[in-house]
């Protein structure tokens, strides 16, 4: 039986991994990603058969002022993990993001598409990807987007909270992506960990929910499924300025993950209803 070491304990995907499998999950007290050497030490101390990095600096706007810290956590820490995995000849699975792309155009981004982050968070995550690829460790980098679940901070929970006191909500309609449940991501990571340990080649892949949508239409789906009457008004990104620029096109092409491993993009509508049930928003 494989021994799976997970970096992260309280994040959305990390929590789902703990619910689905008997993983060893490390919080900040056991491995502080702002101290990359502690990550390598944790791998050597636990002697796992596979490592999953589900931890990251995810404060996208704050990263504009803390890019050095974000890069240490999202770049240097995964580098240390990968080097330790290479030394022990064990595979590494690493979650990355649509933010490594420029977010332009209308075509879905393939794993081999040119990267060009438009904010500090994206640059920090790309640094981690590059370090892992250069480490010599067998790995899979799994990029995703728009993650939601019944725990942590995410769009679904924010919309339900705002709906309590705001009958009308203005939501961005010119950003496109695939909402992705943390549970579907965790299931895929566990399946991929078995595949890697069985000798499959690694690489960079994408997994997001299908079909693609906008934030405003996602909000409408949330309210519809939860039987709420809140009205959603479409606005542009310019009408909702944020410190960090957001990609307009976060749609990821998941074809190679299906072709290589048979893992299908999940239906986010079904996953949304499951999440709403867990939150008690629907019966």
N, C-alpha and C positions, 0 to 999 in steps of 0.2 A: 504494500500500500504506500502510495506516495506521501511524502511529508511536505505540505505546502506552507511556505512562509509568506505572509502578506504584510507589506508595509502599509500602514493605515488601519485604524480601528473604528473611527467615528464617521468617516466619510460615507457617502451614499453607497458606492459600490463595495467598499470594505464591509459595511454592515450586511449587505446582501450575501457576500462571500461567506461570512460567518454563519449566516442562516442556512446556507445551502450545503456546507461541507465542514468537516472537522479541521479547519485551518488553524495555524498558529499566527495570530494577528498581533502586530506590534504597534503600540501607541507611541507618542512623542517621548515618554519617559524611558521607553526601551530602545528607541532609535530616533534621534532628533535629526530630521532631514536638513536642518540648518548647520549640522555638524556631520558632513558626509562620511567622515571616517567611522562614525558610530554605526552607519548603515552596513559598511563592509564588515565591521566587527560582529554585528548581529547575525550576518549570514554565516560567518565562520563559526560562531558560537552555537547556532541552531542546527547547522549541518542539514539543511533541507534538501529535498530532491528537486524542487522547483521553487522559484521566487515570483511573486506577483507584486508589482508596485502599483498600489491603488491610492497612494498618498501624493499630494501636490500642494503647492501654493496656488490657490484658485481665486484670490481676491483681484479680479481683473482690473478694476479701476485703481485700487491702491497700488498695484504693481507699477503704475506710471511713476510713482514717487519712491517705490522700493524695488527697483529693477535688480539691483545687486542681490538683495535677499531672495527675490523670486528666482533669479538665475542660479543661486546656490542650491535652493530647494528643488527646483525643476530641472536643473542642468547638472550641477556638480554631484548631487546625491545619487541620481540615477547612474551617473558615470561610475561612482564608487561601487554601487550595487553590481553593475555590469562587469567591472573588473574582478570583483570577488567571485561572481558566477563563472567567469572565464577561468579563473584559477582553480575552481572546484569542478569545472566541466558540468555545470548544471544550467538548465535553461531559465531565461528571464522573460516574463510577460510584463509589458509596460503600457499603461493607458496614456494616450496622448489626445490631441484635440484638433478640431477644424481650424482653430486660430493660427495654425502654422501656415495657412494659405492667405492670399491677398483678399479673398472674398469677392472678387470681381466676376463679371460675366454671368452667364446663365447655365453653363454646363456643370454637371456634377463633377466634383474633384475626384480624380483617380488617385490611388496610392503613389503612383509614379509622377504625378503632376508637380511642377516646380513650386517650391515653397517660397513665400514672401510675406512674413508676418507684418501686420500693420499696427501692432501694439506691443508693449513690454511683455505682457503675459505670453503672447504668441512667440516672441523671441526666446523667452526662457524655456518654453516647452520644446522649441526646435533645438535648442542647445542640448537638451536631454536626449532627443532622438539621435542627433549626430554622434554624441558620446557613446551611446549604446551600440550604434552601428560600427563604430571604430574600435570597440572593446575586444572583439574576438569572441564574445559570448554568443551562444545560440540564443536567439531571441525572437519574440513577436512584439512589434509595436502596434497597438490597436487604437486607432484614432476614432473618436466619437464626438457627439455634440448634443447639446440641449438635454442634459441628463435630468431625470426626475424620479422621485420615489416618495414613499410615505414618511421619510425622515430626512433630516438635514435641511438645508436651504435650497429651494428650487422654485421654478416658475409656477408649478401647480399649487404648491402650498401658499405662495405669495398671492396668487389670484384668489384663492378661497378666503384668505385673510382679508384682502382688500374688499372683497365682495360683501363682507358683513356691513360695511359702513359707506360704500360707494355704489349707488345704483347704476352709475354710468362710469365706465373706465376707458381711458384713452390708451391704446396699445399700438406699438409699432407694427406697421404692415409691410414694410419694404425690406425686411430681413427674412431670408428663407432658409429652412433647415429641416432636419428630421428629429423630432422629439424621441428620446431614447430612455427606456426604463433602466434603472440601475440593476434590477433583477435580471433582465435580459443580458445586460453586459456581464454580470457575474456568472451567469450560466455559460456564456460563450467563453469567458476566461478559463473556467474550470474545464470545459471541453478542450480548449486549445492547450491547456497544460498537459492533459493526457496525450494529445497528439504530438506535442513536442517531445515528451518523454519516450514516446514510441519510436522516435527517430526521424520525424518529419522535419523538413527544412523550415526555417522561420522566414521572417520578412516583415514588411509593413502592410497592414490591412486596415479596412474601414468597417465599422458597424454602427449604423444608426437606424432609428425607427423609420417605417415607411407608412404612408407616402409623405413626400415633402410638403411642408406647409409654411405658414407665417406665424409670427407670435400672436397677431390679432386673431387669426383663425384658430390657433391652438387655444387661446383664451375662450373663444366662443364654444369650442368643443367641451372644455372643462365645465363651463356654466350649463351647457345643454345636458351633459351627462349627469351633473349634480342637481338637475332640475331647478336651476336658479334663473331668475329673470333679469339679471344684470345685462345692461346694454354695453356693447363694445364699439367704440369709435376708432376708426383707423387714423393713425398719424404717421408721419415720416420720421426717420431717424433724426433729421435736423430739428424736429419739434421736441425731441427727447434727448438733449445733449448729455453725453457722459464723458468723464475724463479720458477714458480709453475708447478709441474708435472700434466699432464692431463690424465684422465682415457682413456684407449684404447677402452674400451667397455662401451659406454653410452646408450646402447639400453635398453629401459624400457618396461616391460610387462604391457600393459594397460587393460588386460582382466577383472580384477575385476571392473574397472570403467564401462565397458560395461555391465557386468553381473548384477551389483547392480543398476545402474542408467540409462542404455541404452545410455550412451554417447560413441560414436565411435571415435577412433583415426582419426584425419583429414588427408586427402590426401595432403601432403606438396607440391606436384607438382601443384595442383590447387591453393593452397594458395600462392605459389611463383608467379604464373602468376598474381594473384590479386594484390600482393604487387608491382610487376614490373609495372603494369598499374598505380598504385597510384603514383609511383615514376616517371612516364613519360618515362620509359625505353621501353615500348611497347605500342601500341595503342589498 
